Amino acid sequence: MSVAGRKSVKRGGGAAKPLLFESREWDFGTLSRVYEALERIAEDELGLDIYRNQIEVITSEQMLDAYASTGMPMFYKHWSFGKHFVRNETLYRKGWQGLAYEIVINSDPCLVYIMEENSAMMQTLVLAHAAFGHNHFFKNNYAFKQWTDASSILDYLAFAKTYIADCEERYGADAVERLLDAAHALMSHGIHRYPGKHAPDLISEQRRQKERGEHAEKTFNVLWRTLPKTTGRARKKPDEERRRAMLGLPEENLLYFLEKTAPRLAPWQREVLRIVRQIAQYFYPQRQTKVMNEGCACFVHYKMMSRLHEAGRIPDGAFMEFLHSHTSVIMQPDFDDRRYSGINPYSLGFAMTQDIERIATSPTAEDRAFFPDFAGCGDPYGVLKDGWANYRDESFILQFLSPALIRKHRMFQLVDDEDEPDLLVASIHNENGYRAVRQALSRQFDVSRQDADIQVVDVNLAGDRRLLLRHQVVDGVTLDKADAGKVLQHLANLWGYDVRLVEADDAATYATHDAAPINLFQ
């Protein structure tokens, strides 16, 4: 459809501008016009700072394939991805599960996958949401800057795919699959949670692969040559501090520890462990910022779609379609609703961004008391962009959740003590209660509290080389015995010797789990 053939709508006394589209149908010219209109809003009004965008139109089957491989555009092969594909395809074909309208990749250029089945309105919405909202967040949030390398992640994925395919051809698909099974089982414990010496440099990863393998083997040999020789005489106990220093203990990143020190792994196996943990590290900031990331994207798409409608660029019917989709995404089901599965991060994130905008422009006396630094400052976008850049979910909630929003969402705090027959309402809607609710909700979004704190604490170098791990128990919550046993078996197979996991806190020891290796990788 030519530009001259499109209708013009005049709103608010301004100059008439043509509609971007008139029906649900679209073509690539439509996408181009829509993107240009959104880009002007992003630059002129919102002041967003984004990576270049690369937009790919894909089919529903390609979207299912992207689901299976964690949304990445290229990935190594593994049987679990096929399992996920079959499951999601079956649910989708039967109408029991929908598909995402888009997938966005934290890369430079930022890859945005949109489904060809989307209507023209939905394409506009997902471009605003992903190509501008998520894109701005990826580029500016400090957690992504610390832990991801957007400029080289696509090249690293291509390297990983090729490297693992080469390993399958050289060492056999079964051997590689067993190794990946074990690495994936430990993937959530293959994370460095604090920045410093482990910051990633994916460009150097490919260039230094061979050198790193040789160096790792030399380091490994030096370490294990320090073991005392086995004799019938009593041996002197090795210095514990020196031993732990050589091994870098305690170590929370289990895959990193195994990659560097596991006695029986070949160089190619160490490289595969490194690939798995680098990819796990890439996704870690997304877990830390789910509320903020979706809140940013929802706020941006809401502002952009509203501006397009006010300017007469999209028809009323399309705007109503947008509102229906938007409200469905940000809806928070009640606790007794069958759809309730906890706090909806889209709902909380969008509500907080809108509330920050209100406090910055039209604060109440209560707002000024709780947020003296920015209440009434008149620069809501500046406050929001500072928040999106310098916080993660738990600190964002602790800093910006307002009493007004706590009342609106009817939040309060319960204490569930197993030794008491009744629940206790510990915090209600008063000044102390607001602060307590905010702190309690913040802890729920702290990833470090959600994941079990398991660390390698020692290795018996002078004896049977048993690996000792400790699970620091919090609030009496221990690991599921069956799951712990299965994961510990994978760990023992990679280590090559016995493994023991002790669950304890400062007051007591709760459980001990042991596993002996099965020779699967030789």
Secondary structure, DSSP 4 states (H G I P E B T S, - for coil): --GGGS-EE--TTS--EE-S-SSS---HHHHHHHHHHHHHHIIIII------EEEEEE-HHHHHHHHHTTT-SS----HHHHHHHHHHHHHHHTTS----SEEEE-SSSEEEEEETTS-HHHHHHHIIIIIIIIHHHHHH-HHHHHH--TTTHHHHHHHHHHHHHHHHHHH-HHHHHHHHHHHHHTGGG----S-STT---HHHHHHTHHHHHHHHHHHHHHHHHTSPPP-SS--PPPPHHHHHHHHT-SBS-HHHHHHHH-TT--HHHHHHHHHHHHHHHHHHHHHHTHHHHHHHHHHHHHHHHHHHHHTTSS-HHHHHHHHHHHHHHH----TTSTT--S--HHHHHHHHHHHHHHHHHS--HHHHHH-TTTTT-S-HHHHHHHHHHH--HHHHHHHH--HHHHHHTT--EEE--TTSSS-EEEE-SSHHHHHHHHHHHHHHT-HHHHS-EEEEEEE-TTTT--EEEEEE-BTTBPPPHHHHHHHHHHHHHHHSS-EEEEEE-SS-EEEEEEE-------
